[in-house]
Amino acid sequence: MANPSPALFLGDALALDFLNSVATGADAPVDWIEDGEGLLCWLEQAKLVSPETLEAMRAQALPGELDKVADQARNLREWFRTFVREHKGKRLKPGALAELEPLNRLLERDEGYSRVVVRQTDEGEAFEFQPMRKWRSPEALLLPVGEALGRFVCTEDFSNVKACEGQSCTLLFADHTRGHRRRWCSMALCGNRAKQAAHRDRIRQV
C-alpha cells in the first residue's frame, strides 16, 4: 500500500531525493516505494513521469508486475546509496566509472526519441523540439530515475554532498548554500530539534 504522506524532496538534487524515498521517521523507517503503487506515486510527485503514463501503466500491468518493478527500484536505490556514501564529500574521480556500470546497463535500455510539438507560450503558440520516451513495459519506469542518477553523477560536485547531522536522520542533500555550511536536511525536521537539544544540555550544565 502506498504511503499516504507526501514524499520528502529536501535533497536539492533529484537523485538524492530518490535516495531519500526511504527515511527514518520518529518510530520506524518510512519507505515511499515499498510497493508498486508507492513507486507510481513517488514518480508522480517527483514529476519524472506524467500522470497519463502512470495511469496507462496501472491499466496494463499484470498482477504483481508493478511490485516487482518497485523491488528493482529499491535495489537501484540501495546500490546508488552505497556509491554516493563512498564518494560524498570529495570530488568524483574518473576511476569511479567502473562502479557505475550497473547504471549504464540500465540506461542502455532506454528507447528515447524526439518529436516536434506545438507549445503555448506567453507570446502565443510556438514549435518545440520535445524529448519523448517509449513506455513498452512497467520496467521502463526505472529509466527516468536512471537518467536523473546519471545527470547527477555528471553535473554535481560530490564535495557538496552531505549527510544530515540530525540524530538518527538518514537523509542526504547537496549543499548549494553560500559558504557550504548547511548541516541539516531541513531546519523544521532536524535543525530546530538539534538546537532545542543543545539548549536543554546547556540548561542542565548550569
Buried (B, 14 or more C-beta within 10 A) or exposed (E): EBBEEEBBBBBBBBBBBBBBBBBBEEEEEBBBBBBBBBBBBBBBBBEBBEEEBBEEBEEEBEEEBBBBBBBBBBEBBEBBBEBBEEBBEEEBEEEEEEEBEBBEEBBEEBEEEEEEEEEEEEEEEEEEEEEEBEBEBBBBBBBBBBBBBBEBBEEBEBBBBBBBEBEEBBBBBBBEEEEEEBBBBBEEBBBEBBEEEEEEEEEEEE
